[in-house]
């Protein structure tokens, strides 16, 4: 669903659940968001992250965001996986 451009910062726009079936440190996963975007990624609970609006959105400037999230385990060597989310911004008049 599109995100209205008048959504206030701190609005949660997605909940991301990560899972690694390994045990110990190999099963511990952290996530990060690539790029300089008006969103932030916060830990919600074990293996769950919230994607939150960090600053004002303006559909006239950017109508959609491609957000790449990388999950990395604490194994040696660390393994990672990436996924891309596309968030569209809807116009509010």
Secondary structure, DSSP 8 states (H G I E B T S, - for coil): --EETT--TT-EEEEEE------GGGG-EEEEE-SS-SEEEEEEETTEEEEEE-S---TTT-SEEEEEEEEEESSSS--EEEEEEEEEEE---
